[in-house]
Amino acid sequence: MKCGLDDYLLTHTVEDLMNLPKVTLSGPGWALEKKAHKAREARREKKQAVEAEVEEEKKEEIPKELIAKAWLTQDLIKAVSNTLKRFVFIKDDRLYLLISVWILATYIYTIFDYIPILWITSPTKRSGKTRLLEVLAQLVSRSSGIKINPTEAILFTSTNRGLTLLLDEVERLKKSDHELYGTVMAILNSGFQKGATVSRMRKNKDGEFVAVDYQTFGPKIIAGIANVTDTIADRSLAIKMIRRVRATETLERFRLRKLTKELGSLVLQLKVWAAARLKDIQAIYDGIEQEPDELRDADDRFLDIVEPLLAIALLADAESVNGAGRIFDELVALLDQMGADRDEALSDAAIVVALDIIGSLLGDNSKLFVPSADILKSFKEKSATAWIKTGKTLANFLNKIDLRPKPEGGGKRRGYYIERSWLSDMIARYPSTNADDADEPSTNADQPQQVSQGKLFQ
């Protein structure tokens, strides 16, 4: 006997309804209806996507009176940097400047020949990577939102429309979805350079497969704890993060619902700045003929991807009346170091192992001098640190964790004074455990990895 839902609930409870036997519809008629339903849903989603794209692509007109009041470039960089500092901990303070200049570049990237990928990485989980992504998603131009397991269609649509693509947990795709992983790699490998496209076969209105070229050039952010291929690293600026010590390195909680108006105002200033300064920056960018002296040893690819940032920094300093606080000099100093570090992609992954080795050498002592030769010998016994074979390489590596060589008293031996307080601080930042940390409210299941010659993005 048929019974309508309203009639049924007049004499029964909701619990009775939930406990009714489940019925599975089957048969050729139902199969056809399911197929037709999927087709209707696909057409509806396609129509909505097209409508959204058309609406979004409408050129946003910035009133002339706002353009006349555009912030100075240096002031805007500082405002963005201060916003990042409130919610994200990065040990190297200069990286806030780098990220801020990169954010400005997302609003004018179409005038550049290249745009670097922002690669957010750390040797351990819970280092604030996802929190940084969440903040960036609110500040960059035309954010795609954070994508963890996007479809191929979403990826190509996002890049083709020139959105700033934010990808989290990319390394997990290699094992879970090889096809999607290949799509991500194609987009990352090509999308740093103007005019880049990726072709895919798609059905036209007649049902025939034809080659379609998707534009892939545009700003991109990737996050994860794994290493990337040499090709991706070559196109990226690495933002290396470590876990903060919560007791002393405090941050504001990122409550987006309470920050919407404030962040919206900052984004408006970024749009106004882009409209006001676009031609000035293009003139500076086109006029760059040679690299700064500090970057003379950098490879051509590195120079290609950093020139847009240098152009913005040059304008920032040119606008400054008294020349104080030159952004260009600070940015170049950081880029000089980053250029030198491009061949040391494995160093951060080795830090956790190195701290364990140094802790064993320190033993129960509160302070101990350890000769460089003893540390090198211990490092060679572990695959994660076996690549550190010389005193110079050791010094460069340990300098990243604030440990520098010194002579033993007045003696000739050089080595390192290991203090318990230093080791405790470093272990808190590079833990080998998976303790919870509110910095990064993510469900990712990636684990700290010890790698030597192996790389995940191959």
N, C-alpha and C positions, 0 to 999 in steps of 0.2 A: 504494500500500500504506500502510495506517495504521500509525503508530508512536507510542507514547506518549513523553512527554518524558524520563521516567526511562530507558526502554530506549534512546532515541536517545543520551543522554549516556553510556551505558555504553561505546559504541564510537566516540563523537565528542567533540570538544572544544567548549567554549562558543563559540570563534571560528567553528567550523563552523556552529553553530546561528545565529549572528548573520549569517552569509553566505548562509543559505538564501534563495531567491527569496521576495519578499514577495507575499502573496496578498491581493487586494482582494475582500472579500465583497460580493455584489450580489444583485439580484433582489427581487421583492416580499416574499418571506418575511423576508429580512434587513432590509428597510426597516421592516417592521412591528415586528421585534424591536428595532431601534434606537429606534423611537418608544416602545415599551413600556418599554425600559430607561430612557429619559429620564424617563418618567412615574414609574417606581419611584424614581429618584434624587431627583426633585422632592418626592415624598411623604416620602421618608426625610429630606431636608434640612429640610422643613417641620416634621416631627415633632421632629427634633433641636432646631430653633430654638424651638419651643413649649416643649419640656422645659427647655431652657436658660433661657428667659424665666421660666418658673414657678419654677425653682430660684433664679434671681437675685432675683425679686421677693419672695421670702420675707423678711419683715422681719428684719433683723439685730438681735438683742437684745444690747444692751450691758449687761454686769453692773453692778449698782448700785455695787458697790465700786470699779469703774473710773471711773464717772461722778463719784463723790465725789472722785477724785484727778485730775480733768481739769486740763490745763494752763491757765494764764492765757492769755488771748487774745494779749496782747503777746508772751509767751514763745513761743507757737506760731508767730506771724507771723515772729519773728526766726529760729526754727529752720528754717522753710521758706525764708526769704530767704537764710540762710547756705548752705543746700543748693544753691540756684540759683547762688549766687556761685562755688561750687566748680567748676561744670561749664559755666557760660554766661557769656560776656562781654557786658555792656551798659554803654555809656559813662556814661549817666546813672544814677547809683547809686540814685536814688529809684524807678526803675522796678522794681527788685527788690521794694521794698515794695508797690507797686501790684499786681504779679503775685501776690505772696504773699497779699494780702488777697482778691484775686479767687479764688485757689485755695480759701481758706476759704469763700467765698461759694458755690462749687459744691456744698458739702456741705449747704447749707441754702437753696438758691435757691428752693425751693417756697414759702417764706414771703414772697417779694418779688413785686412787680408787674412788675418788669423785671430783666433780667440782661444786662450789656453783652457784646458779642462781643469777644474778644481778637484783634486783628489784628496779626500779626507781619510786619513789612515791613522792607525794606532797599533801598538804591539799587543794590546790586550783589550778585552771587552770593557764596557762601562767607562769609557774615557770621554764621553760627551759628544760622540760623532752624530748621533741622531738628534740631539738637542741643537747642535749647530745647523744641521739640515733643516730643522723646524724653523729656526730663526731666519735662515737664508730664504726659505720658501716664502716668507712674508716680505722680503726686501728686494729680491731680484726682479728684473723686468719680466712680466708675463710668465709667472711661475707655472710649471706643469703640475705642481703638487708633488709630494714625495711618492715615487713609484717603487714598489718592492717586487712585484711580480706582474709587470704590465704585459698586455698582449702585444703582438707584433704590430697590429693596426694602430694601437694607441701610440706606440713608439714612433712610427712613421708619420702619423698625423701630427704629433707634437712637434717633431723636428721640422716637418714641412711647413708648419705654421710659424716657425721661429720662436717657439716657447723656450724658456730656460728649463732644460731637462734635469730633474733631480732623481738620481737612482740610488737606492739603498740596498745593501746585501746582495750586490751584483754577483759576488763570487759563488753564491749558492746555486745560481742558475746552471753552472757548468755540469753539476751532477743531476739536477732535477729536470732541466729542459734544454737539451743541446741546441734545438732549433732556435729558441728564443735567445739563448746565449750567443749564438752566431749572429743574430740580428743586432744585439747590443754591441758586439765587437765591431761589426761593420759600421754602425753609426758612430761609435767612438773613434775608430781608426780614421774615418773620413771627415767627420763633422767639425774639425778644428779649423778647416781651411775654406775660404770663400769659394762658392761655386761647386762644392762637393755634392755628389748625388749617389744614391744607391738604387739600383733597378730591381724591380720585382714584377713577376707575371701576375696580372689581375684580369678578371673578366670584365668585358665591356658590356654595354646595354644589349648587345646581340648575343651574349653568352660566349663570346670568343675570348681566348686568352691573348692579352697584348702586354708588351713591356711598358711599365710605368716608372718614371724617374721621380724619386722623392728627394727633396732638398734636405741635406743633413747639417748644413753649416749653422752653428749657433752655440750659445753658452751651455755648458753641461757640468754637472757636479756628480761625482761618484763617491760612495762611502763604503768602507769595509776594513777589516783588519788584515786581509790578505795582500800579498804583493800582486802587482799587475805585470802584464807583458812589457817587454822593453819598448814596444811600439806605443803603447798607451802611456807609459812613463815618459816617453820622449815628447809627448804632446801635453803633459800635465804639469801643474804646480802642486807639489805635495804639501798638504797641511797636516803636520804631524802632531798628534794630540796624545796626552798622557792623563792618567787619572789624577784628579785634584785631591788634596788633603782637606777634607770637608771641615775640619776643626778650625783651620786657619785661612783657607781660601774659599771664602763664602761667595755665593751668587744669589741673585734674585730668582725666584721661581718664575718660569715662563708661563704666565696665565694668559693665553691668547684672547680669551673672551673679554679680559679687562684691558688688553693692550691694542685692540683693533683700531680704535680712534687714533691713538698715538702713532702706531706704525703706519696707518693710512696717511697721516699728515706727512710723515717722512718720505713715503713713496711718492706722494704728490710733489714734494720738493725735488725728488730725483727726476721725475718726469719734466718738471719745469726747467731744471738744470740742463737736461738733455736737449730740450728745445732751444734753450738760449745759447748753449756752448758747442753744439754739434759742429758748426762750420769752423770754429776756432780750433777745435781738437783735430779735425780733419787736416787743416793746414799744417799744424805741428807734426802730425803723423806722417803726412806726405813729405815734410821737410827733413825728416830724420835721415841722414846720409851715412852715419857711422855710429857704432855702439860706444857707450861710455868707456873710458879707459879701464875701469874696474871689470868690465865684461869682455875684454879683448880675448880672453882665453875660452870664452863660452862657445859652444857649437852653434852652427847656423840655425838649427831648429829651435833651440832655446831662445836665441835672439828674436826669431820670428814671433814666437808666442808672447814674449814680454814687451815688445815694442808698443802695443796698445796701452799697456799700463804706464810705460814711461811717458807716452804722449800726454796722458791725463795728469801725471805728476808734474810734468813740465808746465802745463797750463796752471796748475794749482800754485806753483811757485811764482809764475809770471804775474799772477793776479795779486800776490801778496805785496803790500805796499812797502813794508820795512824789511822783507826778506828773511824774517825770523822763522825758525822751525821749518827748514826746507824739507819738503816731503820727498823730492827727487833723490837727495843724497841718502836719506834713510832707506828708501826703497831699493836703490841700487846696491847698497851695502848688503841688504838681505838677499837680493837676487844673486849677487856675487857668491854668497855662501851656498845658496840653493843650487846654483850651477855646478859648484864643486861637489855637492852631495849627490848629484844625479846618478853616479855610479855606485852608490852605497845603499841601494834599496833594501838590502838584507839586514842592515845594521840594527834597525829598531826591533825586528823580529828576534834578534840575538840578545837584546838587553835583558830579558827575563832570565835567560840561561846564564848570562854573564854575572848578574847579581847573585844568583845561586852559587856560582863558582867563587866569587869574591867573599860571600858570606862564609863559605867553607874555609877559605884561607884565613879570614879574620878569627874564626873560632869563637872562644869565649872572651876575647880581648875587647876592651873598649876602644882601643886605638892601636894600630899596628902598621909598621912600614913593610911593604911587600915589594921586592925588586921586580922590575918590568919583566925580566926573564922568567920569573916564577909564574907570573900571570899568563904570559904567552904559552908556557908549557902546559898549564891547566886548560887554557882556551883550546889548544890543539887537540885535546882529548875529547872535545864535544863537537859534533858535526855542525851545530848552529853557529859556533864561533871559530871553527877551524880555518876560516878564510882570513882571519887576523893573524898574519905571519911576521910582521915587522914591528919594530918599536914605534915607527911613525904612524902606521895604520892603527896600532893600539892607542896611541895618544889621541888621534882624531876621533876614534870611536868613543873612548872614555870621556873625552871633552864634552860629548853630547849629554852626559849625565853628571856634569859638574865635577869631574875627577881629573886632576892635572898632575903631571909628573913633577917630582922634586928630588933634589939630592938628599941622601940620608945624612942628616946632620952636616958635618963638614967633610964627609967622605966622598968618594968618587962614584959610588953606586947610585944609579937613578932608579926611582920607582915611585910608588904611590903610598901616601899616608891614608889608610882606611880608618874611618871613624864610625863607631856604632850609630851615632846620630844621623850621619849621612846615609848609611845603609838603610836605616829604618825609614827615612824619608823617601828614598828611591823605591823601596819595596812597596810602600803605600801607593806610589804612582804607577808602578809596573807590577801589579800583583800576579802571582801565578795561580791564584784561586779565582772563582767566579762569584765573589760576593756581590750582593745587590748594591746598586748605586742609582740614586734617583736622577743623576745627570742624564742618563740615557734610557728612558722608559721604552725599551724595545724588547720584542719577543724573539730576537734573533738567537739562533742556537750555535753561532760560530764560536769556536774555541781558540784560545791562544795556541799558536802553532810555532814549532821550531823548524825552521827551514834553512838549508844551506844553499845548494844549487838549484833546488826545485822551485818552480813558480806556478802559481795557481792559474793565471790567465795565459795559458799557452794555446 
